[in-house]
Amino acid sequence: MEVDAGTIHSVIGPNGAGKTTLFNAITGVARLSSGTIHLDGSRIDGQPPHVIARQGIARTFQNVRLFGSVSVLDNVLIAEEARPGVVRGLLPTLLCLPSALGAERTAREEALRLLDAVGIAPHAQRLARTLSYGDQRRLEIARALATRPKLLLLDEPAAGMNPQETARLSDFIAELPSKFGV
């Protein structure tokens, strides 16, 4: 299978067909028994998930996996730390150096922009676990986008959503390549 930049593809099949297993293999959660996985011409299979994420692959999960006890905004800020090239350093942060403060301000602005893009910015200060199920799914997408992925894998993104939420999500997904370059 080959996926070109700026395109949207769907993996379909019945329950148990291996869709989530495919995503787990691509993201390093599951080891391959054969074959290889490449990103931008470089082999990535066999690398740990955090290394693969820093190379530009993000995902959502079939079952929502959020940090429920922290704010919606903080869920996205945490994900931004996995973005390629982000190195803030403990000392500049502890000393509140201007570079660290500027990076934090920029990260907050970007996180709020993403929350606005998925339609949940008004809930930024709420605990993630207090969101409706549909809003939790949107938060998971915002969190994945915060890593600025080259490849975004959405595992059953509309699961549990009503028809209106599903239609809005479909429209949003169709805009991802032009708005976010994934």
C-alpha positions as CSV (number, residue, x, y, z in Angstrom):
1,M,0.0,0.0,0.0
2,E,1.3,3.5,-0.8
3,V,-0.2,6.8,0.4
4,D,0.7,10.0,-1.4
5,A,0.9,13.3,0.4
6,G,-2.2,15.4,0.5
7,T,-4.5,12.5,-0.1
8,I,-7.2,10.8,1.9
9,H,-7.5,7.1,2.0
10,S,-9.8,4.8,3.9
11,V,-9.2,1.3,5.2
12,I,-12.4,-0.6,5.4
13,G,-13.4,-4.1,6.4
14,P,-15.4,-6.0,8.9
15,N,-14.6,-6.3,12.6
16,G,-11.5,-8.4,13.1
17,A,-10.2,-7.7,9.5
18,G,-7.0,-6.1,10.9
19,K,-7.6,-2.4,10.4
20,T,-6.5,-1.4,13.9
21,T,-3.6,-3.9,13.7
22,L,-2.4,-2.2,10.5
23,F,-2.5,1.2,12.4
24,N,-0.7,-0.4,15.3
25,A,2.0,-1.7,13.0
26,I,2.5,1.6,11.2
27,T,2.8,3.5,14.5
28,G,5.1,0.9,16.2
29,V,2.7,-0.3,18.7
30,A,2.7,-3.8,17.1
31,R,5.8,-5.6,15.6
32,L,5.7,-6.9,12.1
33,S,6.1,-10.6,11.4
34,S,7.0,-9.8,7.8
35,G,7.2,-6.9,5.4
36,T,8.4,-3.3,6.0
37,I,7.0,0.1,6.6
38,H,8.6,3.3,5.1
39,L,8.0,7.0,5.6
40,D,9.5,9.4,3.1
41,G,11.7,6.6,1.8
42,S,13.1,5.7,5.3
43,R,12.3,2.4,7.0
44,I,10.4,3.0,10.2
45,D,9.2,-0.5,11.3
46,G,10.9,-1.8,14.4
47,Q,11.2,1.7,15.9
48,P,9.4,2.6,19.1
49,P,6.2,4.5,18.9
50,H,7.6,7.8,20.2
51,V,10.3,7.8,17.6
52,I,7.8,7.1,14.8
53,A,5.6,9.9,16.2
54,R,8.5,12.4,16.0
55,Q,9.1,11.3,12.4
56,G,5.6,12.5,11.6
57,I,3.0,9.9,12.1
58,A,0.0,10.6,14.4
59,R,-3.1,8.6,15.2
60,T,-6.3,8.4,17.0
61,F,-7.6,5.3,18.6
62,Q,-10.8,3.2,18.1
63,N,-11.5,3.8,21.8
64,V,-10.9,7.4,23.0
65,R,-7.6,7.7,24.9
66,L,-7.4,11.1,26.5
67,F,-5.8,12.5,29.6
68,G,-9.2,12.8,31.3
69,S,-8.0,14.5,34.5
70,V,-6.4,17.5,32.7
71,S,-7.9,20.3,30.6
72,V,-8.8,20.0,27.0
73,L,-6.1,22.6,26.3
74,D,-3.5,20.7,28.2
75,N,-4.3,17.5,26.2
76,V,-3.3,19.4,23.1
77,L,-0.3,21.1,24.7
78,I,1.0,17.7,25.8
79,A,0.8,16.4,22.3
80,E,2.7,19.4,20.9
81,E,5.7,18.2,22.9
82,A,5.9,15.2,20.5
83,R,6.2,17.5,17.5
84,P,9.4,17.0,15.5
85,G,12.0,19.6,16.4
86,V,10.4,20.6,19.7
87,V,13.2,20.8,22.4
88,R,12.4,23.2,25.2
89,G,14.7,22.1,27.9
90,L,14.1,21.9,31.6
91,L,16.5,24.6,32.6
92,P,15.0,27.4,30.4
93,T,11.5,26.4,31.5
94,L,12.4,26.4,35.2
95,L,14.1,29.7,34.9
96,C,11.3,31.2,32.9
97,L,13.7,32.4,30.2
98,P,12.2,34.5,27.4
99,S,12.8,31.7,24.9
100,A,10.8,29.3,27.0
101,L,8.0,31.8,27.7
102,G,7.8,32.6,24.0
103,A,7.6,28.9,23.1
104,E,4.9,28.3,25.6
105,R,2.9,31.3,24.3
106,T,3.2,30.0,20.7
107,A,2.2,26.5,21.8
108,R,-0.9,27.8,23.6
109,E,-1.9,29.9,20.5
110,E,-1.5,26.8,18.2
111,A,-3.4,24.6,20.6
112,L,-6.3,27.0,20.8
113,R,-6.3,27.3,17.0
114,L,-6.5,23.5,16.7
115,L,-9.3,23.4,19.3
116,D,-11.1,26.1,17.3
117,A,-10.6,24.1,14.0
118,V,-12.3,21.0,15.5
119,G,-15.0,23.1,17.1
120,I,-14.3,22.7,20.8
121,A,-12.3,25.9,21.7
122,P,-15.1,27.1,24.1
123,H,-14.3,24.0,26.2
124,A,-10.5,24.6,26.4
125,Q,-10.5,24.9,30.3
126,R,-12.8,22.0,31.0
127,L,-11.5,18.6,32.1
128,A,-11.3,16.3,29.0
129,R,-13.4,13.6,30.7
130,T,-16.3,16.1,31.0
131,L,-16.7,16.5,27.3
132,S,-19.4,14.7,25.3
133,Y,-18.2,11.6,23.5
134,G,-18.3,13.4,20.1
135,D,-16.2,16.3,21.6
136,Q,-13.8,13.8,23.0
137,R,-13.3,12.3,19.5
138,R,-12.7,15.8,18.2
139,L,-10.2,16.5,21.0
140,E,-8.3,13.3,20.0
141,I,-8.1,14.6,16.5
142,A,-6.8,18.0,17.6
143,R,-4.3,16.3,19.8
144,A,-3.0,14.2,16.9
145,L,-2.9,17.3,14.6
146,A,-0.8,19.1,17.3
147,T,2.1,16.9,16.4
148,R,2.0,18.3,12.9
149,P,2.0,14.9,11.3
150,K,2.9,14.0,7.7
151,L,0.5,11.1,8.0
152,L,-2.6,11.1,10.2
153,L,-4.3,7.8,11.0
154,L,-7.9,8.1,12.2
155,D,-9.1,4.7,13.7
156,E,-12.9,4.7,13.4
157,P,-13.1,8.5,14.0
158,A,-16.9,8.6,13.8
159,A,-17.5,5.7,16.2
160,G,-20.3,6.6,18.6
161,M,-21.2,9.8,16.9
162,N,-24.7,10.7,15.8
163,P,-25.5,11.4,12.1
164,Q,-25.1,15.2,12.5
165,E,-21.7,14.8,14.3
166,T,-20.6,12.3,11.7
167,A,-21.5,14.6,8.8
168,R,-19.6,17.5,10.4
169,L,-16.6,15.2,11.0
170,S,-16.6,14.0,7.4
171,D,-16.5,17.6,6.2
172,F,-13.7,18.4,8.6
173,I,-11.7,15.3,7.4
174,A,-12.2,16.4,3.8
175,E,-10.5,19.7,4.6
176,L,-7.5,18.2,6.4
177,P,-5.1,18.2,3.4
178,S,-5.7,21.8,2.6
179,K,-5.9,23.1,6.1
180,F,-3.2,21.0,7.8
181,G,-1.1,19.5,5.0
182,V,-1.9,15.9,6.1
